[in-house]
Amino acid sequence: MNLGATTALESPVKSGDLDSFAITFAPLSLEEVYQLADDAANGAVVLMSGTVRNQTDGKPVVALEYQAYEPMALEIFRKIAQEIRKTWSQANRVVIHHRVGRLKIGEISVLVAVGCPHRGEAFAACKYAIDTLKHNAPIWKKEHWQDGSSSWVSIGACQSPGNC
């Protein structure tokens, strides 16, 4: 695996050598994101994987489609990393990668990883990152239902963090 490689469909943006942000059509790699978040100073790497589930509120889903306003989304990812460092100053790596395009049930739509010396701050920073991303990043999700219909979920639709 070449961690520095990109394809024409990927748009990685790095903030120095510590962080990695990407919006991509390509499948996301748990192993790659973990490696990007890992550091010898870490006592913990917390990685959150968001996957396409087969239902929403009991209604059968067959696929999700994601679209993003990429320049603004990547800027939001950078701001999330900056805020993490203000609150959890020992955080040394922040990785946020999000897919766009049509995804099937079980596919990974988003990976967020934070590396820190201690597990408590790694968990808190990772939770902050995904919750903030879901509320602020210009990434839209279209749910494709089993009955053939579909509907868009607007930005900021995650009113309570546990329901996103």
C-alpha positions in Angstrom: 0.0 0.0 0.0 1.4 3.4 -1.0 0.0 5.9 1.5 1.1 8.8 -0.6 -0.6 7.7 -3.8 -3.7 9.4 -5.1 -5.9 8.8 -8.1 -7.7 11.4 -10.2 -10.8 10.8 -8.1 -9.1 11.5 -4.8 -8.4 14.9 -3.3 -6.3 14.5 -0.2 -5.3 17.6 1.7 -2.7 17.5 4.3 -2.1 20.0 7.1 1.6 19.7 7.6 2.8 16.1 8.1 0.4 15.4 10.9 -3.2 15.4 9.5 -4.9 13.9 6.5 -8.2 15.0 5.0 -9.8 13.5 1.9 -13.0 13.5 -0.1 -12.9 10.5 -2.5 -14.9 8.2 -4.8 -12.5 5.4 -3.9 -13.3 2.9 -1.1 -11.9 3.9 2.2 -9.3 1.8 4.0 -9.4 1.3 7.8 -5.7 0.2 7.7 -4.6 3.3 5.8 -6.5 5.7 8.0 -5.2 3.9 11.2 -1.6 4.2 9.9 -2.1 7.9 9.1 -3.3 8.5 12.6 -0.6 6.4 14.3 2.5 7.9 15.9 5.2 6.7 18.3 3.9 9.3 20.9 0.4 7.8 20.8 -1.0 5.8 23.7 -4.3 5.5 21.8 -5.7 5.8 18.3 -9.5 6.0 18.1 -11.0 5.3 14.7 -14.7 5.8 13.9 -16.1 4.0 10.9 -19.4 5.2 9.5 -21.1 2.5 7.3 -24.1 2.4 5.1 -26.9 0.6 7.1 -29.9 -1.3 5.6 -32.6 0.9 7.2 -33.4 4.3 8.5 -36.1 4.7 11.1 -37.3 1.2 10.2 -37.6 1.9 6.5 -35.5 -0.4 4.2 -32.5 1.4 2.5 -30.8 -0.2 -0.5 -28.0 2.4 -1.0 -26.8 5.9 -0.1 -25.5 8.6 -2.4 -23.1 11.3 -1.1 -22.3 14.6 -2.7 -20.0 17.3 -1.3 -18.8 20.8 -1.9 -15.3 19.6 -1.7 -13.3 22.8 -1.1 -15.5 23.9 1.8 -15.7 20.4 3.2 -12.0 20.1 3.3 -11.7 23.5 5.0 -14.3 22.3 7.6 -12.1 19.2 8.2 -9.1 21.5 8.8 -11.0 23.6 11.2 -12.1 20.5 13.1 -8.5 19.5 13.5 -7.6 23.1 14.7 -10.4 23.0 17.3 -9.3 19.5 18.4 -5.8 20.9 19.1 -7.3 23.8 21.1 -9.2 21.5 23.3 -7.0 18.4 23.4 -3.6 20.0 22.9 -1.7 16.6 23.0 -3.6 15.3 19.9 -0.9 14.6 17.4 -2.8 13.2 14.4 -6.3 13.9 13.0 -7.5 12.0 9.9 -10.9 12.6 8.2 -11.7 10.8 5.0 -15.2 10.8 3.4 -16.6 9.0 0.4 -18.8 10.5 -2.3 -20.9 8.8 -4.9 -23.3 5.8 -4.6 -22.5 3.4 -1.8 -24.0 -0.1 -1.1 -25.1 -1.5 2.2 -22.1 -2.2 4.4 -19.7 0.1 2.6 -17.7 2.7 4.7 -18.8 6.2 4.1 -16.6 8.1 6.5 -13.5 7.4 8.6 -12.3 9.6 11.4 -9.2 8.8 13.5 -7.4 10.7 16.2 -4.1 9.8 17.8 -3.3 11.0 21.3 -1.1 10.0 24.2 -4.1 9.0 26.3 -7.3 7.2 25.4 -9.7 9.6 27.1 -8.7 12.6 24.9 -8.6 10.4 21.8 -12.2 9.2 22.3 -13.4 12.7 23.1 -11.6 14.3 20.1 -12.8 11.6 17.7 -16.4 12.0 18.9 -16.1 15.8 18.5 -14.7 15.4 15.0 -17.5 13.2 13.7 -20.3 15.1 15.4 -19.0 18.4 14.1 -18.4 17.0 10.6 -22.0 15.7 10.5 -23.4 19.2 11.5 -21.1 21.5 9.6 -19.5 19.9 6.5 -21.3 20.5 3.2 -21.8 16.8 2.5 -25.3 15.7 1.5 -26.7 12.2 1.6 -29.5 10.8 -0.6 -31.2 7.7 0.8 -32.4 5.2 -1.8 -35.3 3.2 -0.5 -36.3 -0.4 -1.2 -39.6 0.8 -2.8 -37.6 2.7 -5.5 -38.1 6.2 -4.0 -35.3 8.3 -2.7 -34.8 11.4 -0.5 -32.0 13.8 0.3 -31.0 14.4 3.9 -29.9 18.0 4.4 -26.9 19.3 6.1 -27.5 19.9 9.8 -30.2 17.1 9.8 -28.4 15.4 12.7 -30.1 17.2 15.6 -29.1 14.7 18.2 -25.6 13.2 17.9 -26.8 9.7 18.6 -29.2 9.6 15.6 -26.8 10.4 12.8 
